[in-house]
């Protein structure tokens, strides 16, 4: 292995965030420490995600963008994991969303292509919106909000230029990710995080009542552990000839009732409770998601995914008992 000062740099935007910080920990476990973290710490609470990370440097997002626009060099860079984005699905400021999630991503893509840096970025399963099919094809993409549209627009842009690129470029359409490092996200934290909080503080899991022909709590999601998400990211970095846009889910759909009952069984207390389905989400809510992972498998990624029962137990042990989960780095 190269010595620290001989390692090619890896850049992680959104590195103080949920998935970004977990990518860094997994890289650290491989011995990678020449890592530049890019983020916006206006929300100072996010610093906690970096405390146990071994990094070479930190750069504010705005300063990073200026250096990119000026075409400044960061030395030898092996890969850029672009996890930085506005992820609030309830945000309707389209100008801000397109600047952060679309223009920023285009800027980085072209910089990486010029400097021969692998570009691996976060897309979202939100691009499918009201579709009943979750396959990486245009006819199934029906975004319901500006966040989803901003992610889809960059995916569409990548498709239009990917054959002209000289680098690896990979987009990951994350489904419902849960795990350590999301505590700063507030209302955008995973259902698993919020159910645990509700049970420990109130003794009840609050679920949505029925909508769109789904009974109380029977809305479905493809829940995936962040440990699996990180493993996929690193697998693609290790396989630089693989490019494209891929769903990152388990390929299995589970109900919110299922998840809530796993949390309740873990704590051996509490109950289910149902709240009226919010009016502002009607017509803008995915009632069911399930990743089609055939493209991911065809690309060569074959490891199995963590079951919901096992993944939630590991996560709840981390939250409630401070038992640190171990990464399978694939190395």
C-alpha positions in Angstrom: 0.0 0.0 0.0 1.2 3.5 -0.8 2.4 5.6 2.1 0.0 8.4 3.2 1.9 11.1 1.3 2.0 8.9 -1.8 -1.7 8.2 -1.9 -3.7 9.7 -4.8 -6.3 12.0 -3.2 -10.0 11.1 -3.0 -12.5 14.0 -2.8 -15.8 13.5 -1.1 -18.4 16.3 -1.5 -21.0 16.3 1.2 -18.4 14.5 3.3 -19.8 15.6 6.6 -23.2 14.3 5.6 -24.9 10.9 6.0 -23.6 8.8 3.1 -20.4 10.9 2.5 -19.1 10.4 6.1 -19.8 6.7 5.9 -17.8 6.5 2.6 -14.9 8.2 4.4 -15.0 5.7 7.3 -15.0 2.8 4.9 -12.1 4.3 2.9 -10.2 4.8 6.2 -10.7 1.1 7.0 -8.9 0.4 3.8 -6.0 2.6 4.8 -7.1 5.6 2.6 -6.5 8.8 4.5 -5.6 11.3 1.7 -9.2 12.5 1.6 -10.4 16.0 0.9 -13.8 16.7 2.5 -16.0 19.3 0.9 -19.1 20.5 2.7 -21.1 23.4 4.0 -21.0 23.5 7.8 -23.5 26.2 8.2 -25.3 23.5 10.2 -22.4 23.1 12.7 -23.9 19.9 14.1 -22.7 18.0 11.1 -19.1 18.2 12.4 -19.9 15.2 14.6 -19.9 13.0 11.5 -16.2 13.9 10.9 -14.8 13.5 14.4 -13.9 9.8 13.9 -12.8 10.3 10.3 -9.1 10.5 9.2 -8.9 13.1 6.5 -6.2 15.2 4.9 -8.1 18.4 4.5 -11.5 20.2 4.6 -12.7 22.8 2.2 -15.9 24.8 2.3 -18.2 24.1 -0.6 -18.2 27.7 -1.9 -14.4 27.8 -1.9 -14.2 24.5 -3.6 -16.5 25.6 -6.4 -14.4 28.7 -7.0 -11.3 26.6 -7.3 -13.1 24.3 -9.7 -14.3 27.2 -11.8 -10.7 28.5 -11.9 -9.6 25.0 -13.0 -7.1 24.8 -10.1 -5.4 21.5 -9.6 -5.7 19.4 -6.4 -2.8 17.2 -7.4 -3.3 13.6 -8.3 -6.9 12.7 -7.6 -8.2 9.1 -8.0 -11.9 9.6 -7.6 -14.5 12.2 -6.6 -17.5 10.9 -4.7 -20.1 13.7 -5.2 -22.6 13.2 -2.3 -23.2 16.9 -1.8 -26.8 18.1 -2.6 -29.9 19.7 -1.3 -31.9 16.6 -0.3 -35.0 18.2 1.2 -37.9 16.7 -0.8 -40.3 19.3 0.7 -38.2 22.3 -0.6 -39.8 24.1 -3.6 -37.2 26.7 -4.3 -36.5 25.5 -7.9 -33.7 28.1 -8.6 -31.8 27.0 -5.5 -32.4 23.3 -6.2 -31.3 23.4 -9.8 -28.2 25.4 -8.9 -27.2 23.0 -6.1 -28.2 19.7 -7.6 -27.8 20.3 -11.4 -25.4 23.0 -12.2 -22.9 22.1 -9.5 -22.9 18.5 -10.7 -22.3 19.5 -14.3 -19.4 21.7 -13.2 -17.8 18.8 -11.3 -18.4 16.3 -14.1 -16.6 18.4 -16.7 -13.8 19.2 -14.3 -13.3 15.5 -13.6 -13.3 14.6 -17.3 -10.7 17.2 -18.0 -8.5 16.0 -15.1 -9.1 12.3 -15.6 -10.8 11.8 -12.3 -13.5 9.1 -11.7 -16.8 10.7 -11.0 -19.3 8.8 -8.7 -22.4 10.7 -7.7 -25.6 10.5 -5.7 -28.8 10.4 -7.7 -32.1 9.3 -6.1 -35.0 6.9 -6.5 -37.2 10.0 -6.2 -36.8 10.3 -10.0 -39.4 7.6 -10.4 -42.1 9.5 -8.6 -45.5 8.1 -9.5 -44.2 5.3 -11.6 -45.0 1.7 -10.7 -41.8 0.5 -12.4 -38.3 1.3 -10.9 -36.0 0.6 -13.8 -33.3 3.0 -15.1 -35.2 3.9 -18.3 -36.7 7.2 -19.4 -40.3 5.9 -19.7 -40.4 5.1 -16.0 -39.2 8.5 -14.7 -42.0 10.6 -13.3 -40.7 13.0 -10.7 -43.2 14.5 -8.3 -41.2 17.4 -6.8 -38.4 19.8 -7.8 -35.8 17.8 -5.8 -36.5 14.7 -7.9 -36.6 16.8 -11.1 -33.1 18.3 -10.3 -31.7 14.8 -9.9 -33.4 13.4 -13.0 -32.2 16.4 -15.1 -28.5 15.6 -14.2 -29.0 11.9 -14.9 -30.5 12.9 -18.3 -27.5 15.2 -19.0 -25.1 12.5 -18.1 -26.8 10.1 -20.6 -26.4 12.7 -23.3 -22.6 13.0 -22.8 -21.5 9.7 -21.3 -20.2 8.3 -24.6 -17.9 11.4 -25.1 -16.4 11.2 -21.6 -12.8 9.9 -21.0 -13.6 8.9 -17.4 -15.7 6.6 -15.3 -19.0 8.3 -14.5 -21.5 6.5 -12.3 -24.8 7.7 -10.9 -26.4 5.9 -7.9 -30.2 6.1 -7.5 -30.4 5.6 -3.8 -33.6 4.1 -2.4 -34.5 4.5 1.3 -31.2 4.6 3.1 -30.9 4.2 6.8 -27.9 4.0 9.2 -25.3 5.9 11.3 -24.6 9.5 10.5 -28.0 10.8 9.7 -28.9 12.4 13.1 -28.4 15.9 11.7 -31.1 15.5 9.0 -34.1 16.3 11.2 -37.4 15.5 9.4 -35.4 14.1 6.5 -33.8 11.4 8.6 -34.8 7.8 7.9 -38.0 6.3 9.1 -35.9 3.9 11.2 -34.2 6.8 13.0 -37.5 8.5 13.7 -39.3 5.4 14.8 -36.6 4.7 17.3 -36.8 8.2 18.6 -40.6 8.0 18.9 -40.5 4.7 20.8 -37.8 5.8 23.2 -39.5 9.2 23.9 -43.2 8.5 23.5 -43.6 4.7 23.4 -45.3 4.8 20.0 -44.4 4.6 16.3 -46.4 7.1 14.3 -47.3 5.9 10.8 -49.4 7.4 8.0 -52.9 6.2 7.7 -54.0 4.6 4.4 -53.9 6.4 1.0 -53.8 5.5 -2.7 -55.5 2.1 -1.9 -52.9 1.3 0.7 -54.1 0.4 4.2 -52.8 2.0 7.4 -49.0 1.7 7.5 -48.9 -0.6 4.4 -47.1 1.9 2.2 -43.9 0.2 1.0 -40.3 1.1 0.6 -37.1 -0.5 -0.5 -35.1 0.1 2.7 -31.3 -0.3 2.3 -28.5 0.0 4.9 -25.9 2.7 4.4 -23.3 0.0 4.9 -24.5 -1.7 1.7 -24.7 1.7 -0.1 -21.0 2.4 0.7 -20.0 -1.1 -0.4 -21.6 -0.5 -3.8 -19.8 2.9 -4.1 -16.4 1.4 -3.4 -17.0 -1.6 -5.7 -17.5 0.8 -8.6 -14.4 2.8 -7.7 -12.5 -0.6 -7.8 -14.0 -1.3 -11.2 -13.2 1.8 -13.2 -14.4 0.5 -16.5 -18.0 0.4 -15.2 -20.1 3.5 -15.9 -23.8 4.3 -16.1 -26.8 5.0 -13.8 -27.8 2.3 -11.4 -30.5 1.7 -8.8 -29.1 1.1 -5.3 -31.7 -0.8 -3.3 -32.1 -4.3 -2.1 -34.6 -5.3 -4.7 -37.1 -6.1 -2.0 -40.0 -3.9 -0.8 -41.2 -3.9 2.9 -44.0 -2.0 4.6 -43.7 0.7 7.1 -45.6 -1.6 9.5 -42.8 -4.2 9.0 -40.1 -1.6 9.9 -42.1 -0.3 12.9 -42.6 -3.7 14.3 -38.9 -4.5 14.0 -38.2 -1.4 16.1 -40.9 -2.3 18.6 -39.6 -5.8 19.0 -36.1 -4.5 19.5 -37.2 -2.3 22.4 -39.7 -4.9 23.6 -42.2 -2.1 24.3 -44.4 0.5 22.5 -47.2 0.3 20.0 -48.3 1.4 16.5 -50.3 4.6 15.9 -51.6 6.0 12.7 -51.9 9.7 11.8 -54.0 11.2 9.0 -52.2 11.2 5.7 -51.0 14.8 5.2 -52.8 16.9 2.6 -49.7 18.5 1.3 -48.3 15.1 0.4 -51.3 13.9 -1.6 -50.3 13.6 -5.2 -46.6 14.2 -4.4 -45.8 11.0 -2.4 -44.4 7.6 -3.5 -46.7 5.0 -1.9 -44.5 2.1 -3.0 -40.9 1.6 -4.2 -38.9 -1.4 -5.1 -35.6 -1.2 -6.9 -35.1 -3.2 -10.1 -31.4 -4.1 -9.6 -31.0 -6.1 -12.8 -28.7 -3.4 -14.3 -26.5 -3.5 -11.1 -26.2 -7.2 -11.3 -25.5 -7.1 -15.0 -22.6 -4.7 -14.3 -21.1 -7.4 -12.1 -22.1 -6.4 -8.6 -23.1 -9.7 -7.0 -22.9 -9.4 -3.1 -26.1 -9.9 -1.2 -27.8 -7.1 0.6 -28.4 -6.9 4.4 -31.9 -8.0 5.4 -34.1 -5.3 7.0 -34.2 -7.3 10.3 -30.4 -7.5 10.5 -29.7 -4.0 9.2 -32.1 -2.3 11.6 -30.7 -4.3 14.6 -27.2 -3.1 13.7 -28.4 0.4 13.4 -30.4 0.4 16.6 -27.4 -1.1 18.5 -25.4 1.9 17.2 -28.0 4.4 18.3 -28.9 3.0 21.6 -25.8 1.1 22.7 -23.1 2.9 20.8 -21.9 -0.3 19.1 -20.0 0.8 16.0 -20.9 -1.2 12.9 -18.1 -2.6 10.8 -17.8 -2.0 7.1 -17.3 -4.7 4.5 -15.0 -2.6 2.3 -14.8 -5.2 -0.5 -11.1 -4.8 -0.5 
